[in-house]
Amino acid sequence: MQNDKGSNPSKGEKLCNKIFMKDSIPSWVAGSSYIGLAAISTATVPMIFSQLEWYLVLAAYLVAPLLAFCNSYGAGLTDWSLASTSGKIGLFIFASWVGQNGGVIAGLAACGVMMSIVSTAADLMQDFRTGYLTLSSPRSMFVSQLIGTALGCVIAPLTFWLYWMA
């Protein structure tokens, strides 16, 4: 759907732009949601992994948006996600930051936090690109992502529990 320089957008591209831009998600919703989730994670993840201090989780949440932007931009252009590479870099940085007393566990936990953020950004880029091409509302796509995530948070543990009970 990309045109040559200097040419006008096609009728189909104008329609895609109009539909996709009219029902956008406000920036304040995205920003406040990210800050809220970062605060919850900063408080709870160190309770699960005692080797990981709260400031390390906060550092992961501060660095992750930069990596997520780069990864989602690259994934949007090439369909390749480098989330695992970002996670490995984070693993080495956080493990060396903690040192010998629990560095491996802290590095793995911080790597998991960063990889989930970076990977989700790339997945959302792909979903929004598909939504743009199929004339879907970004708000409806975002709500369906939230519903799917909430269902996954319930169904996955129940599945493991049922398997464990058998």
Rosetta blueprint (number, residue, H / E / L):
1 M L
2 Q L
3 N L
4 D L
5 K L
6 G L
7 S L
8 N L
9 P L
10 S L
11 K H
12 G H
13 E H
14 K H
15 L H
16 C H
17 N H
18 K H
19 I H
20 F H
21 M H
22 K H
23 D L
24 S L
25 I L
26 P L
27 S H
28 W H
29 V H
30 A H
31 G H
32 S H
33 S H
34 Y H
35 I H
36 G H
37 L H
38 A H
39 A H
40 I H
41 S H
42 T H
43 A H
44 T H
45 V H
46 P H
47 M H
48 I H
49 F L
50 S L
51 Q L
52 L L
53 E L
54 W H
55 Y H
56 L H
57 V H
58 L H
59 A H
60 A H
61 Y H
62 L H
63 V H
64 A H
65 P H
66 L H
67 L H
68 A H
69 F H
70 C H
71 N H
72 S H
73 Y H
74 G H
75 A H
76 G H
77 L H
78 T H
79 D L
80 W L
81 S L
82 L L
83 A H
84 S H
85 T H
86 S H
87 G H
88 K H
89 I H
90 G H
91 L H
92 F H
93 I H
94 F H
95 A H
96 S H
97 W H
98 V H
99 G L
100 Q L
101 N L
102 G L
103 G H
104 V H
105 I H
106 A H
107 G H
108 L H
109 A H
110 A H
111 C H
112 G H
113 V H
114 M H
115 M H
116 S H
117 I H
118 V H
119 S H
120 T H
121 A H
122 A H
123 D H
124 L H
125 M H
126 Q H
127 D H
128 F H
129 R H
130 T H
131 G H
132 Y H
133 L H
134 T L
135 L L
136 S L
137 S L
138 P H
139 R H
140 S H
141 M H
142 F H
143 V H
144 S H
145 Q H
146 L H
147 I H
148 G H
149 T H
150 A H
151 L H
152 G H
153 C H
154 V H
155 I H
156 A H
157 P H
158 L H
159 T H
160 F H
161 W H
162 L H
163 Y H
164 W H
165 M H
166 A L
